[in-house]
Amino acid sequence: MSAQPHVIVDVRSEKEFRAGHIKGAIHIPFDQITQHQPLLDTLKTQTLVVYCRSGRRAAIFEQALAQQGFSLLHLNGDYLHWQAEQLPVITQSEPAGQ
């Protein structure tokens, strides 16, 4: 284990994230890396643990960040496995107007 906790990154859609995500996960959709680059730059010295629903989107995200020199881990089994193991999740209500 490292001295610093890892940063958990959920790269699914907003709707999926709100329906349930791992406690403490930050939300950066896999197709919005450029829009979140300032935040990502602040996390570059930490190890990011990336997940999506089943692995495809996380792999795309990881490939893009690996090219930038990020330290990355992939959550084994992604969110589907997390749910299957009945591990705790956080849910959020839909924003007003949706």
C-alpha positions in Angstrom: 0.0 0.0 0.0 1.1 3.5 -0.6 1.4 6.3 2.0 -1.1 8.3 0.0 -4.6 7.0 -0.7 -5.4 6.3 -4.3 -7.9 8.5 -6.2 -10.9 6.6 -7.5 -12.2 7.8 -10.8 -15.6 6.8 -12.3 -15.5 7.4 -16.0 -19.2 6.4 -16.7 -22.0 8.8 -17.8 -23.5 11.3 -15.4 -26.7 9.2 -15.3 -24.8 6.1 -14.3 -22.7 8.0 -11.7 -25.8 9.4 -10.1 -27.5 6.0 -10.0 -24.7 4.6 -7.9 -20.9 5.0 -7.5 -18.1 4.0 -5.2 -17.8 6.2 -2.1 -15.2 8.9 -2.7 -15.0 8.5 -6.5 -14.6 11.5 -8.6 -16.6 11.7 -11.8 -14.7 12.3 -15.0 -16.6 10.8 -18.0 -14.1 9.0 -20.3 -15.0 11.3 -23.3 -14.5 14.5 -21.3 -10.8 14.3 -20.4 -10.0 17.6 -22.1 -12.7 19.5 -20.2 -11.4 18.0 -16.9 -7.6 18.4 -17.6 -7.1 21.1 -15.0 -8.4 18.7 -12.3 -6.5 15.8 -13.7 -3.3 17.9 -13.7 -3.7 18.3 -9.9 -3.9 14.6 -9.5 -0.9 13.6 -11.6 1.3 12.8 -8.6 -1.2 10.3 -7.3 -2.3 6.9 -8.5 -5.7 6.8 -10.1 -7.9 3.8 -9.8 -10.2 3.9 -12.8 -13.5 2.1 -13.4 -16.5 2.1 -15.6 -19.4 -0.4 -16.0 -17.5 -3.2 -17.6 -14.1 -2.0 -18.6 -14.2 -0.6 -22.2 -14.6 3.1 -21.3 -12.0 2.8 -18.5 -9.5 1.3 -20.9 -10.0 4.3 -23.3 -9.5 6.7 -20.4 -6.5 4.9 -19.1 -4.8 4.8 -22.5 -5.2 8.6 -22.8 -3.8 9.3 -19.4 -1.0 6.8 -19.6 0.3 8.8 -22.6 0.4 11.8 -20.2 2.5 9.9 -17.7 -0.2 9.2 -15.1 0.1 6.3 -12.6 -3.0 4.2 -13.2 -4.7 1.1 -11.8 -7.9 -0.5 -13.1 -10.6 -1.6 -10.7 -10.8 -5.4 -11.1 -14.2 -6.3 -12.5 -15.3 -2.7 -12.7 -18.7 -1.5 -11.4 -20.5 -4.7 -12.4 -18.3 -6.8 -10.2 -18.6 -4.2 -7.4 -22.4 -4.5 -7.5 -22.2 -8.3 -7.8 -20.2 -8.4 -4.6 -22.9 -6.2 -3.0 -20.2 -3.6 -2.0 -21.5 -0.2 -0.8 -22.4 2.5 -3.3 -23.5 6.1 -3.0 -26.5 7.3 -5.0 -27.5 10.9 -5.9 -30.9 12.2 -6.8 -31.5 13.6 -10.3 -30.7 17.3 -10.6 -33.8 19.7 -10.7 -35.5 19.8 -14.1 -34.5 16.2 -15.2 
